[in-house]
């Protein structure tokens, strides 16, 4: 499904600020995998996502999706089949445009429709937008003409999730997409995430700082450090491991203790 083959990325090469962000990273994601990812700040988690999305071109290695080499495919072309949610609920939507217009933009970007303009979205398609909004159970289907900027953070993040999956992507990337929300809203968005991923049988990578979520969600967990994957567990091993056991494996694989307070406090 997705293959990252010997990926390397160094920023500010040749300067005092040189930083190796991805260090010969290899990963194979199978069709239908729901993978949770944890690691300290600077471990390379978000950088790996940007390499997948085409936010930059890697220095070495290859990115393959469904057997196609997309290493040098521009970011806007990858967006047609890769969904990406960020930690900041303000990203991913246009606040001055209406809910309906935001959904239409996402739909037109990812669909095979020949429509070129928002004005050409059909009445039937708008009704489909309304039906999909109703699934969120937030009353947004009755506010389609309102600007997105009036929505709460949780509503915007749920809307962004819907937009990213209007036409199911080949791959969904979730970069701590509930971290900026209050606990109750975060739980609601997370439940919605699980439902959408299961409904569409999506292949999904989710960065999280919550150790319990990392082990409870999906079917596989990765730990990253210094731009590489130091632990990859699934199946019986993952089912039986505890949070403390996961930390022990990190310490063994990285040769140091985990120093991310957000992760440690989530124990």
C-alpha positions in Angstrom: 0.0 0.0 0.0 2.5 2.6 1.3 6.2 2.1 1.3 8.9 4.5 2.6 12.2 3.1 1.4 15.4 4.4 3.0 14.1 7.9 3.4 16.5 10.6 4.5 15.9 14.4 5.1 18.3 16.9 6.5 17.3 20.6 7.0 19.8 23.5 6.8 22.5 21.3 5.5 26.0 22.6 5.9 25.0 25.2 8.5 25.2 25.4 12.3 21.5 24.6 12.3 21.9 21.4 10.4 19.3 18.9 11.5 18.8 15.3 10.3 15.0 14.9 10.6 14.7 11.5 8.9 17.5 9.0 9.1 17.2 6.1 6.6 13.6 5.5 7.6 11.8 2.5 6.3 8.1 1.7 6.7 5.5 -0.5 4.9 1.8 0.2 5.5 -0.5 -2.6 4.5 -4.0 -2.0 3.0 -6.4 -1.3 5.9 -3.7 -0.7 8.5 -4.6 1.8 11.3 -1.2 2.7 12.8 -0.7 4.8 15.9 2.7 6.7 16.2 4.3 8.0 19.3 7.7 9.6 20.1 9.4 12.6 21.6 9.3 16.1 20.1 11.7 16.2 17.2 11.5 12.4 16.7 10.5 12.9 13.0 6.8 12.1 13.2 5.4 15.2 11.5 8.4 15.3 9.2 7.5 11.8 8.0 4.0 12.9 7.3 5.3 15.8 5.3 7.5 13.5 3.3 4.5 11.4 2.5 2.3 14.4 1.6 5.0 16.0 -0.5 5.6 19.0 1.7 9.2 18.7 0.6 11.2 16.3 -1.5 13.4 13.8 0.4 17.2 13.9 0.1 17.4 10.1 -0.4 15.0 7.2 -0.8 11.6 6.6 -2.3 8.0 7.0 -1.5 5.6 4.5 -3.1 1.8 4.4 -2.9 -0.1 1.5 -4.4 3.0 0.5 -6.3 3.4 3.9 -7.8 6.6 6.0 -7.2 5.3 9.4 -5.9 8.7 10.6 -4.6 8.7 13.6 -6.8 5.0 14.1 -7.3 4.0 17.7 -6.3 2.1 18.1 -3.0 -1.1 19.4 -4.7 -1.3 16.2 -6.8 -0.8 13.9 -3.8 -3.7 15.8 -2.0 -6.1 14.1 -4.4 -5.5 10.7 -2.7 -3.9 11.6 0.6 -6.0 13.1 3.4 -4.2 15.1 6.1 -5.4 16.6 9.4 -3.4 18.8 11.7 -3.3 19.5 15.4 -4.5 23.1 14.8 -8.3 23.1 14.1 -7.8 26.3 12.2 -5.9 24.5 9.5 -7.6 22.7 6.7 -10.6 25.1 6.3 -11.2 28.6 4.9 -12.8 30.6 7.7 -14.4 33.2 5.5 -16.2 30.7 3.3 -19.3 28.8 4.2 -19.5 25.2 5.4 -21.0 24.3 2.1 -18.3 26.1 0.1 -15.5 24.4 2.1 -17.0 20.9 1.5 -17.4 21.7 -2.2 -13.8 22.7 -2.5 -12.7 19.4 -0.9 -15.1 17.4 -3.0 -14.0 19.0 -6.3 -10.3 18.7 -5.4 -10.5 14.9 -4.8 -13.3 13.8 -7.2 -13.1 12.8 -10.8 -15.8 15.3 -11.6 -15.2 17.7 -14.5 -16.6 20.6 -12.5 -14.2 23.5 -12.4 -16.2 26.0 -10.2 -18.1 25.9 -7.0 -21.1 27.3 -8.9 -21.3 24.1 -10.9 -21.8 21.8 -7.8 -25.2 20.2 -8.4 -28.2 20.4 -6.1 -27.9 16.6 -5.7 -24.3 16.9 -4.6 -25.2 19.6 -2.1 -27.8 17.3 -0.7 -25.1 14.7 -0.3 -23.0 17.2 1.6 -26.0 17.8 3.9 -26.4 14.1 4.5 -22.7 13.6 5.3 -22.8 16.6 7.7 -25.8 15.1 9.6 -23.6 12.0 10.4 -21.4 14.3 12.5 -24.3 14.8 14.8 -23.3 18.4 15.5 -26.2 20.2 13.7 -23.9 21.5 11.0 -26.3 20.3 8.3 -28.6 23.2 9.3 -25.8 25.8 9.2 -24.4 25.1 5.7 -24.6 28.8 4.7 -22.7 30.0 7.8 -18.9 30.9 7.6 -16.7 28.2 9.0 -15.0 30.8 11.2 -18.0 30.8 13.4 -17.6 27.2 14.4 -15.9 25.9 17.5 -12.5 24.1 17.3 -14.2 20.7 17.7 -16.7 21.4 15.0 -14.0 22.6 12.6 -11.9 19.5 13.2 -14.9 17.3 12.6 -15.7 19.2 9.4 -12.0 18.9 8.3 -12.2 15.1 8.9 -15.3 14.9 6.8 -13.7 17.0 4.1 -10.6 14.8 4.0 -12.8 11.7 3.6 -15.7 13.0 1.4 -14.2 10.8 -1.3 -12.2 8.1 0.6 -8.5 8.7 0.2 -5.9 6.0 -0.3 -4.3 7.1 2.9 -5.4 9.3 5.9 -2.8 11.1 8.0 -3.8 12.4 11.4 -1.2 14.6 13.1 -2.4 14.8 16.8 -5.8 16.0 15.4 -7.5 15.9 18.8 -4.7 17.4 20.9 -5.9 21.0 20.8 -9.5 20.1 21.9 -11.0 19.8 25.3 -11.3 16.2 26.6 -15.0 15.7 25.8 -14.8 17.2 22.3 -11.6 15.2 21.7 -13.4 12.0 22.6 -16.2 12.8 20.2 -13.8 13.6 17.3 -11.9 10.4 18.0 -15.1 8.3 18.0 -16.0 9.9 14.7 -12.5 9.1 13.4 -12.8 5.4 14.3 -16.2 5.2 12.7 -15.1 6.8 9.4 -11.9 4.8 9.2 -13.9 1.6 9.8 -16.7 2.5 7.4 -14.4 3.2 4.5 -11.7 0.6 5.4 -9.1 3.4 5.3 -5.4 3.0 5.7 -4.6 5.4 8.4 -1.5 6.8 10.3 -2.2 8.7 13.5 0.3 10.6 15.6 -0.7 10.8 19.3 0.8 11.8 22.6 -1.5 9.5 24.5 0.1 6.2 25.3 -3.2 4.5 26.1 -4.7 5.6 22.8 -1.6 4.4 21.0 -2.3 0.9 22.2 -6.1 0.9 22.1 -6.7 2.3 18.7 -6.0 0.6 15.4 -4.0 -2.6 14.9 -0.4 -1.5 15.0 1.9 0.9 17.0 5.1 2.6 16.0 7.6 4.5 18.2 10.0 7.0 16.6 13.2 8.6 17.7 15.9 10.6 15.9 14.2 10.3 12.6 13.8 6.5 12.6 11.4 3.8 13.7 12.7 2.0 16.8 9.6 -0.1 17.5 6.9 -1.6 15.4 4.4 -3.9 17.2 1.1 -5.5 16.2 -0.9 -8.6 16.9 -0.5 -10.6 20.1 2.6 -8.6 21.2 0.6 -5.4 21.0 -2.4 -6.9 22.7 -0.4 -8.0 25.7 1.9 -5.0 26.2 1.3 -2.4 28.9 2.1 1.3 28.8 5.1 0.7 31.1 6.2 -2.1 28.9 6.0 0.2 25.9 8.2 2.7 27.7 10.7 0.0 28.5 10.9 -1.0 24.8 11.4 2.7 23.9 14.3 3.0 26.4 15.9 -0.2 25.0 15.5 0.7 21.3 16.5 4.4 21.7 19.2 3.9 24.3 17.6 6.6 26.5 14.5 7.4 28.4 11.5 9.1 26.8 11.6 12.8 27.7 8.2 14.0 26.4 6.2 15.3 29.3 2.9 15.2 27.4 3.4 11.5 26.7 4.6 10.6 30.2 1.7 12.5 31.8 -0.8 10.6 29.6 0.2 7.4 31.3 
